[in-house]
Amino acid sequence: MTSQTTPTSLRPDQRRAEALRGLCDGGVHLPGDPGYDAARLPWNAALDQRPAAVAQPRTVAQVQEVVRAAAAADLRIAPQSTGHNAGPLVAQGLDDVVVLRTSAMTGVTIDPVRRIARVEGGALWMHATEPAGDHGLAALHGSSPDVGIAGYSLGGGIGWYARRLGLATNSLTAVELVTADGEHLRADAHRNAELFWALRGGGGSFGVVTALEFRLYAIETAYAGMLIWDREVAEPVLRRWAQWAPGAPDDVTTSFRVLNLPPIPDIPELLRGRSVVVIDGAVLGSDEAGAAAIADLRALSPEIDTFGRVPARSLVRLHMDPEGPTPVVSDSAMLGGMPDEAVDAFLSEVGPGSSSSLLMAELRQLGGALGREHEGGGALKKLDAAFVTFAGAMALTPEMAAQGEHDAHRLTKVLSPWANGRSYLNFAESAVDPRTAYDERAWLQLKGIRSAVDPHGLFVGNHRIPRLVEHGRVTD
């Protein structure tokens, strides 16, 4: 799509953004510029993200220039690498916001002796999993290769080893960022320790992350794969999985999904155009331990069974999440449990005979290390739930978006009796109250640290941590 905006029709905020023109070696785009429409698009192509400007720095020095210039022009800054979770940001309004895209900063260094990865602020998981795998090491990556490491890690991070090793955010060992005064600093357990605590789970309200360091684990292979059934047998499969999951060994992390697959060539012919049930996941340990861990699920005679010994580096694509910009709508909720009544409610929306427009209705298995406080962890020490549900639909047209959003909200609504009122913000792709992700003490600490490092509210996180006092009023 081509922008029709002319300089004379710019909003006042956009005219102020003219002060940024020429920075980043020309990598600043304003409305009306030829590159603006391409630069402003987030990963979720269903969102119409129209900021006052988009800046695409390639170096730390260029990030500092943009931060200082935006502050001087009385504009705010939204750091963004991919825009997977841009919905809450767009909902806040972007009229006076410069979206600072770090997508050109993708360098990765692996230290195999210390088992530490250092990645730049725009690196994706696919940039890190391959070089780590070359050394027989694995990161606590997510379920999609093109998710930004920074946003995923600052917001929590649930991967295929999560029930044994916990949230990815608590494997961070250092974060480098540009703060509101344009300074570049390092936060770790010894330097800027309070800020380091806030960054581990507190999201992107504290500065522009230019690099992260995190622990790697000696995991070269895993017993992993998927089990697939036709949707017609969803009821016994979900009932068995929901009973099995809470007591499964910590070495096991799985998900349950109902997929309504479109009839497109990218999908294997055996599954093309079908509605199926999928349980996928990974088990740490031997083949014998892995087979024993999923024996109760295998006993349900899946149509397809791919579980076996695989390279750890391959797990970043196990979930088969869509790659590249994709228009989607979704909803999510944290669940305290999945008793039989919850199973019935879930299946009433997406089970056999359903006409739901949802491409995916998912339940992630939590518990294990995810449910225990991580000693020395950050603002998000654990996830206080047994499951998290995520419902997503394609949004290729406004009509599809409206129907998909309706169906996603219907699924979370019927599961609301078992919801615990908490949020996992990495899955919350619509505006929610971010307080629901933290306990009361952590929330107060996060606001205090935000007030100290960004006293004038320069930065806009997708799930915003407010300052203690804003516009002369004390925040809740």
PELINLIN-V587738 format. One record per residue. SS is DSSP state (~ for helix, > for strand, _ for the rest). PSI is psi in whole degrees, -180 to 180 (* if undefined). Layout:
((SS:PSI) (SS:PSI))
//
This chain:
((_:144) (_:131) (_:140) (_:3) (_:137) (_:158) (~:-35) (~:-17) (~:11) (_:145) (_:160) (~:-39) (~:-38) (~:-35) (~:-37) (~:-30) (~:-13) (~:-24) (~:-19) (~:-12) (_:137) (_:-16) (~:166) (~:34) (~:41) (~:5) (_:34) (>:129) (>:129) (>:158) (_:134) (_:-22) (_:148) (_:-32) (_:1) (~:-48) (~:-39) (~:-39) (~:-31) (~:-15) (_:126) (_:173) (_:-43) (>:96) (_:-4) (_:-12) (_:136) (_:84) (_:110) (_:80) (_:172) (_:-28) (>:160) (>:126) (>:138) (_:75) (_:156) (_:-11) (_:165) (~:-41) (~:-39) (~:-36) (~:-46) (~:-42) (~:-45) (~:-44) (~:-46) (~:-40) (~:-40) (~:-43) (~:-42) (~:-29) (_:6) (_:40) (_:155) (>:167) (>:132) (>:105) (>:140) (>:134) (_:-57) (_:-32) (_:28) (_:-35) (_:50) (_:-9) (~:-50) (~:-29) (~:-48) (~:-38) (~:-25) (~:-19) (_:134) (_:15) (_:-37) (_:27) (>:135) (>:116) (>:118) (>:104) (>:121) (_:15) (_:-16) (_:-7) (_:90) (_:15) (_:145) (>:134) (>:132) (>:128) (>:97) (_:-21) (_:-50) (_:-11) (_:54) (>:135) (>:139) (>:123) (>:146) (>:166) (_:-20) (_:6) (_:144) (>:165) (~:-33) (~:-24) (~:-23) (~:-35) (~:-35) (~:-54) (~:-32) (~:-42) (~:-29) (_:-22) (_:13) (_:28) (_:158) (>:148) (_:167) (_:62) (_:170) (_:-163) (_:8) (_:136) (_:-21) (_:20) (_:139) (>:133) (~:-38) (~:-55) (~:-43) (~:-46) (~:-37) (~:-26) (~:-5) (_:-88) (_:102) (_:117) (_:-169) (_:-4) (_:14) (~:-36) (~:-17) (~:-39) (~:-4) (_:-169) (_:142) (~:-33) (~:-30) (~:4) (~:1) (>:138) (>:-16) (>:151) (>:132) (>:135) (>:159) (>:125) (_:180) (_:-24) (_:7) (_:4) (_:149) (>:122) (>:167) (>:134) (>:126) (>:-166) (_:-18) (_:-28) (_:130) (_:49) (~:-36) (~:-41) (~:-40) (~:-41) (~:-45) (~:-38) (~:-29) (~:80) (~:-14) (~:-6) (_:-159) (_:27) (_:5) (_:-8) (_:-175) (>:113) (>:124) (>:-19) (>:153) (>:150) (>:140) (>:157) (>:144) (_:160) (>:147) (_:71) (_:105) (_:-33) (>:165) (>:159) (>:104) (>:164) (>:-156) (>:153) (>:133) (>:134) (>:161) (>:151) (~:-22) (~:-24) (~:25) (~:-36) (~:-55) (~:-32) (~:-48) (~:-40) (~:-43) (~:-46) (~:-42) (~:-32) (~:-35) (~:-41) (~:-46) (_:-30) (_:6) (_:154) (_:151) (_:-21) (_:-7) (>:132) (>:124) (>:172) (>:156) (>:132) (>:145) (>:121) (>:131) (>:95) (_:133) (_:159) (_:69) (_:153) (_:-24) (_:-19) (_:135) (_:143) (_:-35) (_:-26) (_:-10) (_:125) (_:10) (_:161) (>:122) (>:164) (>:133) (>:131) (>:119) (>:162) (>:-171) (>:151) (>:129) (_:137) (_:-167) (_:167) (~:-39) (~:-42) (~:-39) (~:-46) (~:-39) (~:-38) (~:-36) (_:14) (~:-41) (~:-31) (~:-40) (~:-29) (_:-15) (_:11) (_:67) (_:151) (_:-36) (>:134) (>:109) (_:6) (_:134) (>:-176) (>:121) (>:157) (>:138) (~:-34) (~:-22) (~:-16) (~:-18) (~:-18) (~:8) (_:-40) (_:-13) (_:36) (_:149) (_:141) (_:151) (_:165) (_:130) (>:132) (_:115) (>:156) (>:152) (>:172) (>:159) (>:157) (>:151) (>:134) (>:136) (_:-20) (_:173) (_:71) (_:178) (~:-37) (~:-35) (~:-38) (~:-45) (~:-43) (~:-44) (~:-49) (~:-26) (~:-25) (~:-38) (~:6) (_:-166) (_:134) (_:-6) (_:145) (_:21) (_:145) (_:-1) (_:129) (_:-35) (>:133) (>:113) (>:149) (>:124) (>:135) (>:121) (_:-149) (_:-167) (~:-137) (~:-24) (~:-27) (~:3) (_:140) (_:131) (_:119) (_:126) (_:14) (_:-176) (_:-153) (_:-30) (_:93) (_:-26) (_:171) (_:116) (_:71) (_:163) (_:-30) (>:156) (>:133) (>:146) (>:125) (>:127) (>:147) (>:152) (>:148) (_:60) (_:-23) (_:162) (~:-35) (~:-42) (~:-38) (~:-44) (~:-44) (~:-42) (~:-42) (~:-41) (~:-47) (~:-36) (~:-44) (~:-33) (~:-41) (~:-47) (~:-30) (~:-44) (~:-22) (_:0) (~:-30) (~:-21) (~:2) (>:147) (_:8) (_:-1) (_:165) (_:143) (_:105) (~:-27) (~:-25) (~:-7) (_:92) (_:8) (_:166) (_:127) (_:167) (_:112) (~:-17) (~:-27) (~:-6) (~:-11) (_:159) (_:168) (~:-40) (~:-43) (~:-39) (~:-44) (~:-42) (~:-42) (~:-43) (~:-39) (~:-42) (~:-40) (~:-42) (~:-36) (~:-41) (~:-19) (_:66) (_:-24) (_:7) (_:43) (_:-38) (>:143) (_:108) (_:155) (_:-41) (_:97) (_:130) (_:117) (_:162) (_:164) (_:-38) (>:123) (>:132) (_:37) (_:4) (>:143) (>:130) (_:156) (_:*))
//
